[in-house]
Amino acid sequence: MDHHRDAELRVPVTPSNPAAAPVRSPGGRVTRSRTVVRRAGLTAGVGLLLLAGACSTGDDAAVFGGTFTFVSPDGARDLAYPPEERGTVGNLSGTDVTDESHTVSLDDYAGEVVVLNFWGSWCSPCRAEADDLNAASDDLAADGVRFLGLNVRDTRSGAADFTAGKQTPYASIYDPGMTTLLSLRGFPTGSIPSTIVLDEEHRVARIWLGAVKAADLVPAVREIAAE
């Protein structure tokens, strides 16, 4: 499913509704729109409820707080948010896919730029982008950038085997019930893999819906890290 192509609702910007959707200019930069484009409306809402009911497994992952709401202008799959339009994600936490006794938390990376990647061992594009993510993680380490995986709709053994086979250099939270993804209001749950870049305040600065290449990821993240 690709929920971000579903029905849209355009909401005029008013003093009581000052939010505006990020839109891409011909030069590729994001500007403030005069309307809010809300994707993944009724269909996504039903999908989120179904996924929450069908996939939730209890205490595998948890999320606390956050103000981010996803808006996709014109079906874009590469979105950049200027600082004044960034919302925070909650504290994402859960057990490590490779060590059930170890808890991994986004708060462990306070004050650092973090690249979040939602993935599953069952996902062909996830397998295809794994080497690029590993390379980007290595390239950006000197810039103080951290990577954190969010493993969704998977088995622990499948996820652990995948990370071992790819020699993934960063941790992943085991989240079979998609608690972390569902916490991002309006986010298209069918967009796996997805990569989200958080700035030092853990506000959403960049999103890729779908697989991403190191050649695109590294310079974009480096620019955010240098802010």
C-alpha positions in Angstrom: 0.0 0.0 0.0 1.1 3.6 -0.7 -1.1 5.6 1.6 0.4 8.9 0.7 -1.4 8.9 -2.6 -4.8 8.7 -1.0 -7.3 11.4 -0.5 -6.1 14.9 0.3 -7.6 17.7 2.3 -6.5 21.2 1.7 -6.8 23.4 4.8 -6.3 27.2 4.3 -3.7 28.8 6.5 -5.4 31.1 9.0 -4.3 32.8 12.2 -5.8 29.8 14.1 -4.2 27.4 11.8 -0.7 28.8 10.9 0.8 25.5 9.8 1.9 25.1 6.3 3.1 22.1 4.4 6.7 22.0 3.1 6.7 22.1 -0.7 9.6 21.7 -3.1 10.6 24.6 -5.3 12.1 24.0 -8.8 15.5 24.3 -7.1 14.7 21.4 -4.8 14.4 23.5 -1.6 11.4 23.6 0.6 9.2 26.7 1.0 6.1 27.4 3.1 2.9 26.6 1.3 -0.3 28.6 1.6 -2.2 25.4 2.2 -1.8 22.3 4.3 -1.9 19.1 2.2 -2.9 16.2 4.4 -2.2 12.9 2.8 -3.2 9.5 4.0 -6.6 10.8 5.2 -9.6 8.4 5.6 -7.9 5.4 4.1 -4.7 5.8 6.1 -6.7 6.2 9.3 -8.4 2.9 8.7 -5.1 1.3 7.8 -3.4 2.6 11.0 -6.2 1.1 13.1 -6.1 -2.2 11.3 -2.3 -2.4 11.6 -2.4 -1.4 15.3 -4.9 -4.1 16.0 -3.3 -6.8 13.9 0.4 -6.2 14.6 0.7 -4.9 18.1 2.5 -7.2 20.4 2.6 -5.3 23.7 5.8 -4.0 25.2 8.2 -4.6 22.3 8.6 -0.9 21.7 7.4 2.4 23.3 7.1 6.0 22.3 6.8 9.0 24.6 6.0 12.6 23.4 6.6 14.2 20.1 4.9 16.9 18.0 5.6 15.7 14.4 2.8 15.3 11.9 3.6 14.0 8.5 2.5 16.0 5.4 3.4 14.9 1.9 3.0 17.7 -0.7 2.0 16.4 -4.1 3.1 12.8 -3.4 6.7 13.8 -2.9 9.0 11.0 -1.7 12.0 13.2 -0.7 11.1 15.9 1.8 13.2 18.6 3.4 12.0 20.7 6.3 13.5 24.1 7.3 14.1 24.6 11.0 11.0 26.7 11.6 8.8 23.9 10.2 10.3 20.9 12.1 8.4 18.8 14.6 9.9 16.6 17.2 9.5 12.8 17.4 8.9 11.1 20.7 11.5 9.1 22.6 11.6 5.8 20.6 12.7 2.9 22.7 12.7 -0.9 22.7 14.9 -4.0 22.8 17.8 -4.5 20.5 17.1 -6.9 17.7 20.4 -8.8 18.5 20.1 -8.7 22.3 16.7 -9.0 23.9 18.1 -8.0 27.3 19.4 -4.7 26.0 17.1 -1.6 25.6 17.9 0.9 22.9 16.5 4.5 23.2 16.6 7.5 21.0 17.3 9.5 24.2 20.6 7.7 24.3 21.6 10.0 21.4 20.6 13.3 23.0 22.1 16.4 21.3 23.2 14.4 18.2 22.0 14.2 14.7 20.3 10.8 14.2 19.4 8.9 11.0 16.4 6.7 11.6 15.8 3.9 9.2 12.6 1.8 9.2 13.2 -1.6 7.8 12.4 -5.3 7.7 14.3 -8.4 6.7 11.3 -9.4 4.5 11.6 -6.2 2.5 13.5 -6.3 -0.8 14.3 -2.6 -1.0 15.5 -2.7 2.6 18.0 -5.4 1.6 19.0 -3.4 -1.5 19.8 -0.2 0.5 21.5 -1.9 3.5 25.1 -1.5 2.0 24.4 2.1 1.3 23.2 2.8 4.9 26.3 1.0 6.3 28.6 3.1 4.1 26.8 6.3 5.0 27.0 5.4 8.7 30.8 5.0 8.4 31.2 8.2 6.3 29.2 10.3 8.8 30.6 9.0 12.0 33.3 11.7 12.0 30.5 14.3 11.8 29.0 13.1 15.0 26.0 11.5 13.2 24.4 8.4 14.7 22.2 5.8 13.0 19.4 3.9 14.5 17.3 1.2 12.9 13.6 0.5 13.6 12.8 -3.1 12.6 9.1 -3.5 11.9 6.7 -6.4 11.1 9.5 -8.9 11.4 10.7 -11.8 13.5 13.6 -11.3 15.9 15.5 -14.2 14.4 15.0 -12.9 10.9 16.1 -9.4 11.9 19.1 -10.6 13.8 20.2 -12.8 11.0 19.9 -9.9 8.5 22.0 -7.5 10.6 24.6 -10.1 11.2 24.8 -11.0 7.5 25.1 -7.3 6.5 27.4 -6.5 9.5 25.3 -3.5 10.3 27.4 -1.2 12.4 24.5 0.4 14.4 21.7 -0.8 16.6 18.1 -1.5 15.7 15.0 -1.4 17.9 12.9 -4.6 17.5 9.3 -3.3 16.9 7.2 -6.0 15.2 4.0 -4.1 16.1 5.1 -0.9 14.4 4.6 1.1 17.5 7.4 3.5 16.6 6.1 4.1 13.0 2.5 4.4 14.1 3.5 7.2 16.5 4.4 9.4 13.6 1.0 10.9 12.9 0.0 10.6 9.3 3.1 8.7 8.2 2.4 6.3 5.3 2.8 2.9 6.9 3.3 1.2 3.6 6.5 3.1 2.9 9.1 0.6 4.1 11.9 1.3 3.9 11.8 4.9 5.1 14.6 7.1 6.4 14.2 10.1 8.6 17.0 12.5 9.6 16.6 14.2 13.0 18.6 17.4 13.8 20.4 17.9 17.1 17.1 18.7 18.8 15.6 15.5 17.4 13.3 17.4 15.1 12.5 15.9 11.7 14.7 17.6 9.1 14.6 15.3 6.1 12.6 12.2 5.0 13.0 9.7 2.2 10.1 7.4 1.5 11.7 4.4 -0.1 15.2 3.2 -0.5 18.0 5.8 -0.3 21.5 5.9 -1.8 24.6 6.9 0.2 25.4 9.5 -2.5 22.1 11.3 -1.6 22.0 10.6 2.1 25.6 11.7 3.1 25.6 15.2 1.8 22.1 16.0 3.0 22.8 14.7 6.5 26.2 16.5 6.6 24.4 19.8 5.8 22.0 19.2 8.7 24.9 18.3 11.0 26.6 21.6 10.2 23.6 23.8 11.0 
